[in-house]
Amino acid sequence: MRPAERIGRLGVEGAFDVLSRARALEAKGKHIIHLEIGEPDFPTPVHIVEAGKKALDDGYTHYGPTMGLPEVRQAIAENVASTRGIAVDPGQVCVTPGANPALFYAMLATLEKGDEVLLPDPGFPIYASLVRYVEAIPVAVPLVESRQFSFDLNFIADHLTPRTKMVILNSPHNPTGGVMPSDDVRELARLLADRDIIVISDEIYRTIFFGDEAPLSISSLPGMAEKTIIIDGFSKSHAMTGWRLGYGIYPSWLTDAVSKLVVNSNSCTASFVQMAGLAAINGPQDECVRMVGEFRRRRDTFVSQLTGIPGFSCTVPLGAFYAYTQVAAGGIGSKDLEGKLLSEAGVACLAGDAFGSNGSGHLRFSMANSLDNLELAVSRIAGFMTSR
């Protein structure tokens, strides 16, 4: 007996593999500084936790509507409309247990065998994994570091074919922390304006940016709302990774198909969790603002110290909470260096190889740890590199 062939087309997230190895070393008594997982190290704001508890007491423990509780869909629609400057009907909202299902539904509902999907490389590994799973073809688009890891728009223009069905954007970006310049977003919209191409705009890090203006959503540009699927959620913005709460904003022509997929998979998202999400949207945002401020403080210190290590260079990230670092390690590949830093220096990070072929030679450090631990990690890395 063996699994179905289609399972072989699915990839994994390297961060969880590194986390597993790090936990095994900790079980043997080794001290590990965790910079591998993309999870805010802050507690969920108290008013959100209290709302979840109250929802349990109030009986939100049963099935809810497939696409989400009406009041939650309404609140999400209003929030997305106001933050992106677009019209959003609550009927376009699908509440999901985390953002990944919303991404999966988007691909299952739109892609056919042989369709081509342009996606960032390096990029979130689940993009290519899901594309391959539905037997579509991932087309890796290199990112341009000098433009804050924006798409190579000339590459996109040259690779738009009659088989191109989808383009995936992620800004702020994982793993690089880049924010796509507004002019590049506008140029991409111009390239796609007259084509029947779906855009997935993964905006899960939208609130974590360090510039003066929020990243521009391609959905807000003329003609793009009806062909854009917005993926977002509460994990990063409100430190709610364990709550598993996300959503997709789908064009109206796609919502019936998405509803069928939800019915056939998870039925609905936990009702009490949705009520916690409602409190996250409607309640105070002070703690979230403070969290972003702390990420900025960590970024300024960590990147400055990290680039002081010979052979390490890093473009200062404008969003998310990652330091994506190019490493010249005297013949050691980034994957091997990931393993050596873990086992010998006690620093868990992630090789860029996990994010695509263009990630080779890089390491991703998650700054979701205390400033003291980040500085200790730099000290350990420097010591390891010096001892080689």
Residue pairs with C-beta under 8 A, 6 or more apart in sequence:
6 133
9 129
9 132
9 133
9 135
10 129
10 130
10 132
10 133
11 125
11 126
11 128
11 129
11 132
12 125
12 129
13 125
13 126
13 354
14 125
14 350
14 351
14 353
14 354
15 36
15 37
15 38
15 350
15 354
16 37
18 36
18 338
18 342
18 348
18 349
18 350
19 34
19 36
19 37
19 348
21 342
21 348
22 32
22 34
22 36
22 342
22 348
25 32
25 342
25 343
25 346
26 32
30 346
31 346
32 342
32 346
32 347
32 348
33 346
33 347
33 348
33 369
33 373
33 376
33 377
33 380
34 348
34 366
34 369
35 347
35 348
35 349
35 365
35 366
35 367
35 368
35 369
35 374
35 377
36 348
36 349
36 350
36 366
37 366
37 368
38 174
38 236
38 320
38 321
38 322
38 366
38 368
39 235
39 241
39 366
39 368
40 235
40 236
40 239
40 241
40 291
40 321
40 368
41 368
41 369
41 370
42 239
42 287
42 291
42 294
43 239
44 238
44 239
44 240
44 243
45 238
45 239
45 280
45 283
45 284
45 287
45 288
47 279
47 283
47 284
48 238
48 240
48 276
48 277
48 279
48 280
48 283
49 276
50 279
51 275
51 276
51 278
51 279
51 283
52 243
52 272
52 273
52 275
52 276
52 279
54 275
55 271
55 272
55 275
55 276
56 272
60 271
60 272
60 274
60 275
61 271
61 272
62 271
63 267
63 268
63 271
64 268
64 269
64 270
64 271
64 274
65 268
66 259
66 262
66 263
66 267
66 268
67 73
67 91
67 93
67 94
67 95
67 255
67 258
67 259
67 262
68 76
68 93
68 94
68 95
68 247
68 268
68 269
68 274
69 95
69 271
69 274
69 275
69 278
70 90
71 278
72 95
72 274
72 275
72 277
72 278
73 90
73 91
73 93
73 95
74 90
75 278
75 281
75 282
76 90
76 93
76 95
76 247
76 249
76 281
77 88
77 89
77 90
77 92
77 93
77 249
78 88
79 281
80 86
80 88
80 93
80 230
80 232
80 249
81 87
81 88
83 206
83 214
84 217
84 219
84 220
84 230
85 220
86 217
86 219
86 220
86 225
87 225
88 249
89 252
91 252
91 255
92 249
92 250
92 251
92 252
92 255
93 247
93 248
93 249
94 102
94 105
94 247
94 248
94 250
94 255
94 258
94 259
94 262
95 245
95 246
95 247
95 269
95 274
95 277
96 102
96 105
96 233
96 245
96 246
96 247
96 248
96 262
96 266
96 269
97 244
97 245
97 246
97 266
97 269
97 270
97 273
98 233
98 235
98 244
98 245
98 246
99 202
99 204
99 231
99 232
99 233
99 235
99 246
99 247
99 248
100 126
100 246
101 246
101 265
101 266
102 231
102 233
102 246
102 247
102 248
103 126
103 127
103 130
103 200
103 202
103 231
103 248
104 130
105 248
105 258
105 261
105 262
106 198
106 200
106 229
106 231
106 248
106 250
106 254
106 258
107 130
107 131
107 133
107 134
107 136
107 166
107 200
108 134
108 261
109 254
109 257
109 258
109 261
110 165
110 166
110 198
110 254
111 117
111 131
111 134
111 136
111 165
111 166
112 136
112 165
113 134
113 135
113 136
114 135
114 136
114 137
114 163
115 136
115 137
115 163
115 164
115 165
115 166
116 136
116 137
116 139
116 161
116 163
116 164
116 165
116 166
117 127
117 131
117 136
117 137
117 138
117 139
117 164
117 165
117 166
117 167
117 168
118 139
118 141
118 156
118 159
118 160
118 164
118 166
118 167
118 168
119 127
119 128
119 131
119 138
119 139
119 140
119 141
119 167
119 168
120 127
120 140
120 141
120 143
120 151
120 168
120 169
120 170
120 173
120 356
121 140
121 141
121 142
121 143
121 355
121 356
121 357
121 358
121 359
122 143
122 175
122 176
122 324
122 352
122 355
122 356
122 358
122 359
122 362
123 168
123 170
123 173
123 174
123 175
123 355
123 356
124 170
124 174
124 175
124 202
124 355
125 354
125 355
125 356
127 138
127 168
128 138
128 140
128 356
131 137
131 138
132 138
136 165
136 166
137 163
139 159
139 164
140 356
140 357
140 358
141 151
141 152
141 155
141 156
141 159
142 152
142 155
142 358
143 149
143 150
143 151
143 152
143 173
143 176
143 178
143 358
144 150
144 151
144 152
145 176
145 178
145 315
147 181
147 184
148 178
148 179
148 180
148 181
148 315
148 318
149 173
149 176
149 177
149 178
149 315
149 324
150 178
150 180
150 181
150 184
151 169
151 180
151 184
151 188
153 184
153 187
153 188
153 191
156 167
156 188
156 191
157 191
160 191
160 195
160 197
164 195
164 197
165 197
165 198
166 197
166 198
166 199
166 200
167 188
167 192
167 197
167 198
167 199
167 200
168 199
168 200
168 202
169 180
169 185
169 188
169 199
169 200
169 201
169 202
169 218
170 201
170 202
170 204
170 205
171 178
171 179
171 180
171 185
171 203
171 205
171 215
171 319
172 178
172 179
172 205
172 206
172 208
172 209
172 215
172 317
172 318
172 319
172 320
173 179
173 180
173 205
173 319
173 320
174 205
174 320
174 322
174 355
175 322
175 324
175 350
175 352
175 355
175 359
175 362
175 364
176 315
176 317
176 322
176 324
177 299
177 317
177 318
177 319
177 320
177 321
177 322
177 323
177 324
178 315
178 317
178 318
178 319
179 209
179 211
179 215
179 318
179 319
180 215
180 216
182 213
182 216
185 216
185 217
185 218
185 221
186 216
186 221
188 218
189 218
189 221
189 222
189 223
189 224
192 199
192 224
192 227
193 222
193 223
193 224
196 227
197 227
198 227
198 228
198 229
199 218
199 219
199 224
199 227
199 228
199 229
200 228
200 229
200 231
201 217
201 218
201 219
201 228
201 229
201 230
201 231
202 231
203 215
203 217
203 230
203 231
203 232
204 231
204 232
204 233
204 235
204 236
204 246
205 236
205 319
205 320
206 214
206 215
206 217
206 232
206 237
207 214
207 236
207 237
207 288
207 292
208 236
208 237
208 292
208 295
208 319
208 320
208 321
209 215
209 292
209 318
209 319
210 292
210 295
210 296
210 299
210 317
210 318
210 319
211 318
211 319
215 319
217 228
217 230
218 224
218 228
219 225
219 228
219 230
219 249
225 251
226 251
226 253
227 251
228 251
229 248
229 249
229 250
229 251
229 254
230 248
230 249
231 246
231 247
231 248
232 246
232 247
232 248
232 249
233 245
233 246
233 247
234 240
234 243
234 245
234 246
234 277
234 280
235 241
235 243
235 244
235 245
235 246
236 320
237 280
237 288
238 280
238 288
239 291
240 276
240 277
240 280
243 273
243 276
243 277
244 269
244 270
244 273
245 269
245 273
245 274
245 276
245 277
248 258
250 258
262 268
295 321
295 367
297 371
298 321
298 367
298 371
298 374
299 316
299 317
299 321
299 323
299 367
301 371
301 374
301 375
302 323
302 365
302 367
302 371
302 374
302 375
302 378
303 314
303 316
303 317
303 323
305 375
305 378
306 312
306 314
306 323
306 325
306 365
306 378
306 381
307 313
307 314
307 325
308 378
308 382
309 378
309 381
309 382
309 385
310 385
311 327
311 328
311 329
311 330
311 385
312 325
312 326
312 327
312 381
313 325
313 326
314 323
314 324
314 325
314 326
315 324
317 323
317 324
321 366
321 367
321 368
322 364
322 365
322 366
322 367
323 364
323 365
323 367
324 352
324 362
324 363
324 364
325 362
325 363
325 364
325 365
326 361
326 362
327 334
327 337
327 361
327 362
327 363
328 361
329 337
329 385
329 388
330 388
332 340
333 351
333 353
333 360
333 361
334 351
334 352
334 353
334 359
334 360
334 361
334 362
334 363
335 351
335 353
337 351
337 363
338 349
338 350
338 351
338 363
340 384
341 347
341 348
341 349
341 363
341 380
341 381
341 384
342 348
342 349
344 384
345 380
345 381
345 383
345 384
346 380
347 377
347 380
347 381
349 363
349 364
349 365
349 366
350 363
350 364
350 365
350 366
351 359
351 362
351 363
351 364
352 358
352 359
352 360
352 361
352 362
352 363
352 364
353 359
353 360
354 364
355 364
365 377
367 374
369 377
